[in-house]
Amino acid sequence: MSLLVVGSVALDSVETPFGKRDEMLGGSAVYFALSASHFAPVKIVGVVGDDFPEDAIALLRDRNVDLDGLETRSGGTFRWGGRYSDDMNERETLFTELNVFEEFRPVIPNEARSTDYVFLGNIMPSLQLNVLDQMADTRFVAMDTMNIWIDGAKQELLDVLGRVDALMINDSEAKQLSGRSNLVKAANAIQEMGCPTVVVKKGEHGCFLVCREECFAAPAFPLEKVLDPTGAGDTFAGGFMGHVARTDSSDPQTLREAVAYGTVMASFAVESFGVEGLLGLTETIIEERYNAFRQLVSF
């Protein structure tokens, strides 16, 4: 089964206590696709400027990422710059240059409109709704969102929540959206908004899944080095949705496994700068860490 992701394709400049990198390949759709491509074929819908590097296009194609939905427009590619604190728990945005992404209006290629599994990156809720309107029957749709949409476009966001199968959201956003300070109550409140499955991400403290009447919690994978947390959430989503797509199932047990695969893929991403940690992986390497994670949480 194949996957469709709609989101940003960007060039990131990142500074952490362990170094600095400029103009790295990034964006939510890219992290998602490079993670999910280890599990299932992926199609990207996004936009870049005419300055987007050809080697970045080649890198994505080499990993069997379908770029038919990636539009190139005259102008600059979306750029973002950030600096992380010494403990990497806080991030300062240094600049955001939307460029061609500011006028992004997703157009799903005809051959991609029947894709069974879809991930909506944290673009405007109105654009997420537009994507859903372009899709034929889907089996499982997951979405991301962010604080700016919770504040400024809440009704449209609630409309999207009523049409998707899962929301992936960080802990502060879950509290903001639900108005609850307790994360379990927050997840339950989001379910009542019409979204049956909620994944609350807590960074280095792992995540938990609320699905139907079940709740499942998982820690982050313990690492000796974390060089760059950028894109960890989208990488998690790619592993999660990649496993759902390859098994062609979204039952509670599969979603628990998907949380584990998402956690594993995110752990590879943060060990290197940008997307570097996702490029040299093999099925054997991924399964070895997945089995190590299962052993970690087994008792």
C-alpha positions as CSV (number, residue, x, y, z in Angstrom):
1,M,0.0,0.0,0.0
2,S,1.2,3.5,-0.8
3,L,1.2,6.7,1.2
4,L,0.6,10.4,0.3
5,V,2.0,13.2,2.4
6,V,1.1,16.9,1.9
7,G,3.4,19.4,3.6
8,S,6.4,21.6,3.5
9,V,9.6,21.0,1.6
10,A,12.3,23.3,2.9
11,L,15.9,24.2,3.4
12,D,16.8,24.4,7.1
13,S,19.7,26.1,8.9
14,V,20.2,24.7,12.3
15,E,22.5,25.4,15.3
16,T,22.7,23.0,18.2
17,P,25.4,22.7,21.0
18,F,27.1,20.1,18.7
19,G,27.4,22.1,15.5
20,K,25.8,24.2,12.9
21,R,24.5,23.4,9.4
22,D,23.1,25.7,6.8
23,E,20.7,25.1,3.9
24,M,20.0,21.4,4.8
25,L,17.2,19.5,3.1
26,G,14.2,19.6,5.4
27,G,10.5,20.3,5.8
28,S,7.7,18.2,7.2
29,A,6.9,16.3,4.0
30,V,10.6,15.4,3.5
31,Y,11.2,14.0,7.0
32,F,7.9,12.1,6.7
33,A,8.7,10.7,3.3
34,L,12.3,9.6,4.0
35,S,11.1,7.8,7.1
36,A,8.0,6.2,5.6
37,S,9.8,5.2,2.4
38,H,11.5,2.4,4.4
39,F,8.1,0.8,4.8
40,A,6.0,1.7,1.8
41,P,6.0,3.8,-1.4
42,V,5.5,7.5,-0.7
43,K,4.1,10.4,-2.8
44,I,4.9,14.0,-1.9
45,V,2.6,17.0,-2.6
46,G,4.4,20.3,-1.9
47,V,6.1,23.2,-3.5
48,V,9.7,24.4,-4.0
49,G,11.3,27.4,-5.6
50,D,13.5,27.3,-8.7
51,D,16.5,27.5,-6.4
52,F,15.8,24.1,-4.9
53,P,18.9,21.9,-5.3
54,E,18.9,19.3,-7.9
55,D,20.9,16.9,-5.7
56,A,18.0,17.1,-3.1
57,I,15.6,16.0,-5.9
58,A,17.9,13.2,-6.8
59,L,18.2,12.1,-3.2
60,L,14.4,11.8,-2.8
61,R,14.0,10.0,-6.1
62,D,16.8,7.6,-5.2
63,R,14.7,6.5,-2.2
64,N,11.6,5.9,-4.4
65,V,9.8,9.0,-3.3
66,D,7.2,9.9,-6.0
67,L,7.6,13.7,-6.8
68,D,4.9,14.1,-9.4
69,G,3.0,16.2,-6.9
70,L,6.0,18.5,-6.1
71,E,5.5,21.8,-7.9
72,T,8.4,24.1,-8.8
73,R,7.6,27.8,-8.9
74,S,9.6,30.8,-9.7
75,G,11.0,32.2,-6.5
76,G,12.7,31.0,-3.4
77,T,12.2,27.8,-1.5
78,F,10.8,27.9,2.0
79,R,13.6,28.4,4.5
80,W,13.7,28.1,8.2
81,G,16.5,28.7,10.8
82,G,16.6,27.7,14.4
83,R,18.9,27.5,17.4
84,Y,18.5,24.9,20.2
85,S,19.3,25.4,23.9
86,D,22.1,23.5,25.6
87,D,19.7,20.7,26.8
88,M,17.9,20.8,23.4
89,N,14.5,21.1,25.1
90,E,14.0,24.7,23.8
91,R,14.3,26.1,20.3
92,E,14.6,29.6,19.1
93,T,13.4,30.4,15.6
94,L,16.0,32.7,14.0
95,F,14.1,33.3,10.7
96,T,11.2,32.0,8.7
97,E,11.1,32.8,4.9
98,L,7.9,31.3,3.5
99,N,8.7,32.4,-0.1
100,V,6.8,30.2,-2.6
101,F,5.3,28.2,0.3
102,E,3.2,31.3,1.3
103,E,0.9,30.8,-1.8
104,F,0.9,26.9,-1.6
105,R,-2.4,25.4,-2.7
106,P,-2.1,21.6,-2.8
107,V,-3.1,20.0,-6.0
108,I,-3.3,16.2,-5.8
109,P,-2.3,14.5,-9.1
110,N,-5.2,12.4,-10.5
111,E,-3.3,9.2,-10.1
112,A,-2.7,9.9,-6.4
113,R,-6.3,10.8,-5.5
114,S,-7.1,7.1,-4.7
115,T,-4.2,6.7,-2.3
116,D,-5.4,4.7,0.7
117,Y,-3.1,6.2,3.4
118,V,-2.7,10.0,3.8
119,F,-0.7,12.3,6.1
120,L,-1.6,15.9,6.3
121,G,1.3,18.0,7.6
122,N,0.7,21.1,9.7
123,I,-0.4,23.3,6.9
124,M,-3.5,25.6,7.3
125,P,-6.6,23.6,8.2
126,S,-8.4,25.1,5.1
127,L,-5.7,23.5,2.9
128,Q,-6.1,20.2,4.8
129,L,-9.8,20.3,4.1
130,N,-9.1,21.1,0.4
131,V,-6.8,18.0,0.2
132,L,-9.5,15.8,1.7
133,D,-12.0,17.1,-0.8
134,Q,-9.7,16.0,-3.6
135,M,-9.3,12.5,-2.3
136,A,-11.3,9.5,-3.3
137,D,-12.0,6.8,-0.7
138,T,-9.2,6.6,1.9
139,R,-8.5,3.9,4.5
140,F,-6.7,5.9,7.1
141,V,-5.9,9.6,7.3
142,A,-3.6,11.2,9.9
143,M,-2.9,14.8,10.5
144,D,-0.6,17.2,12.3
145,T,-1.4,20.7,13.5
146,M,0.3,23.6,15.4
147,N,-0.5,26.3,17.9
148,I,-1.0,29.0,15.3
149,W,-4.0,27.1,13.8
150,I,-5.4,26.2,17.2
151,D,-5.4,30.0,18.0
152,G,-6.4,31.4,14.6
153,A,-8.4,28.8,12.7
154,K,-10.0,26.6,15.4
155,Q,-13.3,26.0,13.7
156,E,-11.7,24.9,10.4
157,L,-9.3,22.7,12.5
158,L,-12.3,21.1,14.2
159,D,-13.8,20.4,10.8
160,V,-10.7,18.6,9.7
161,L,-10.6,16.6,13.0
162,G,-14.1,15.3,12.2
163,R,-12.9,13.9,8.9
164,V,-9.6,12.2,9.8
165,D,-8.7,9.0,11.7
166,A,-5.8,10.2,13.8
167,L,-4.2,13.3,15.1
168,M,-0.5,13.5,16.0
169,I,0.1,16.5,18.3
170,N,2.6,17.5,21.0
171,D,1.8,17.8,24.6
172,S,1.5,21.6,24.8
173,E,-0.7,21.7,21.7
174,A,-2.9,19.0,23.0
175,K,-3.6,21.0,26.2
176,Q,-4.2,24.1,24.2
177,L,-6.6,22.5,21.8
178,S,-8.6,20.6,24.5
179,G,-8.4,23.2,27.3
180,R,-7.3,20.4,29.6
181,S,-4.1,20.4,31.7
182,N,-4.1,16.6,32.1
183,L,-2.9,14.9,28.9
184,V,-5.1,11.8,29.2
185,K,-8.1,14.1,29.6
186,A,-6.8,16.2,26.8
187,A,-6.6,13.2,24.4
188,N,-10.1,12.0,25.5
189,A,-11.5,15.5,24.8
190,I,-9.9,15.5,21.3
191,Q,-11.5,12.1,20.6
192,E,-14.9,13.7,21.5
193,M,-14.2,16.3,18.8
194,G,-14.5,13.5,16.3
195,C,-11.0,12.1,15.9
196,P,-10.9,8.5,17.1
197,T,-7.1,8.1,17.5
198,V,-4.8,10.6,19.2
199,V,-1.1,10.4,19.5
200,V,0.4,12.8,22.0
201,K,4.1,13.4,21.5
202,K,6.2,14.4,24.6
203,G,9.7,14.7,23.0
204,E,12.4,13.0,25.1
205,H,9.7,11.6,27.4
206,G,8.1,9.5,24.6
207,C,4.5,9.5,23.7
208,F,1.1,7.9,24.3
209,L,-1.7,6.7,22.1
210,V,-5.4,6.8,22.8
211,C,-7.3,4.6,20.4
212,R,-11.0,3.8,21.0
213,E,-11.1,2.7,24.6
214,E,-7.4,1.8,24.8
215,C,-4.4,3.8,26.0
216,F,-0.8,2.8,25.2
217,A,2.4,4.6,26.4
218,A,5.9,4.3,25.1
219,P,9.2,5.9,26.2
220,A,11.6,7.5,23.8
221,F,14.5,5.2,22.7
222,P,17.4,5.9,25.0
223,L,20.4,7.4,23.1
224,E,23.9,8.3,24.0
225,K,23.9,11.2,21.5
226,V,21.3,13.6,20.2
227,L,22.7,16.0,17.6
228,D,19.6,17.6,16.1
229,P,16.0,17.2,17.1
230,T,14.7,18.9,14.0
231,G,12.0,16.9,12.2
232,A,11.7,14.2,14.9
233,G,7.9,14.5,15.0
234,D,7.5,14.2,11.3
235,T,9.9,11.3,11.2
236,F,7.9,9.6,13.9
237,A,4.8,10.2,11.8
238,G,6.5,8.6,8.8
239,G,7.4,5.5,10.7
240,F,4.0,5.3,12.2
241,M,2.1,5.7,8.9
242,G,4.6,3.6,7.1
243,H,3.9,0.6,9.3
244,V,0.1,1.1,9.0
245,A,0.4,1.3,5.2
246,R,2.6,-1.8,4.8
247,T,0.4,-3.9,7.0
248,D,-2.8,-2.4,5.5
249,S,-4.3,-2.4,9.0
250,S,-5.2,0.2,11.6
251,D,-6.4,-2.1,14.4
252,P,-5.3,-1.3,18.0
253,Q,-2.4,-3.8,18.0
254,T,-1.1,-2.4,14.7
255,L,-1.3,1.1,16.0
256,R,0.7,0.1,19.1
257,E,3.4,-1.4,16.8
258,A,3.2,1.8,14.7
259,V,4.0,3.9,17.7
260,A,7.1,1.7,18.3
261,Y,8.3,2.1,14.7
262,G,7.7,5.8,14.8
263,T,9.8,6.0,18.0
264,V,12.6,4.0,16.4
265,M,12.7,6.1,13.2
266,A,12.7,9.3,15.2
267,S,15.7,8.0,17.2
268,F,17.7,7.5,14.0
269,A,16.8,11.0,12.9
270,V,18.0,12.9,16.0
271,E,21.4,11.1,16.0
272,S,22.5,13.2,13.0
273,F,21.9,16.6,11.5
274,G,19.0,17.1,9.2
275,V,17.9,14.0,7.3
276,E,21.3,12.4,7.4
277,G,20.3,9.8,10.0
278,L,17.6,8.4,7.7
279,L,19.7,7.9,4.6
280,G,21.9,4.9,5.4
281,L,19.2,2.7,7.0
282,T,18.3,-0.8,6.0
283,E,15.5,-3.1,7.0
284,T,17.9,-5.1,9.1
285,I,19.1,-2.0,11.0
286,I,15.6,-0.8,11.6
287,E,14.4,-4.2,12.8
288,E,17.3,-4.6,15.1
289,R,16.5,-1.3,16.9
290,Y,12.8,-2.2,16.9
291,N,13.5,-5.5,18.6
292,A,15.8,-3.7,21.1
293,F,12.9,-1.3,21.8
294,R,10.5,-4.2,22.4
295,Q,13.0,-5.6,24.8
296,L,13.4,-2.3,26.5
297,V,9.6,-2.0,27.3
298,S,9.0,-5.7,28.0
299,F,8.6,-6.8,31.7
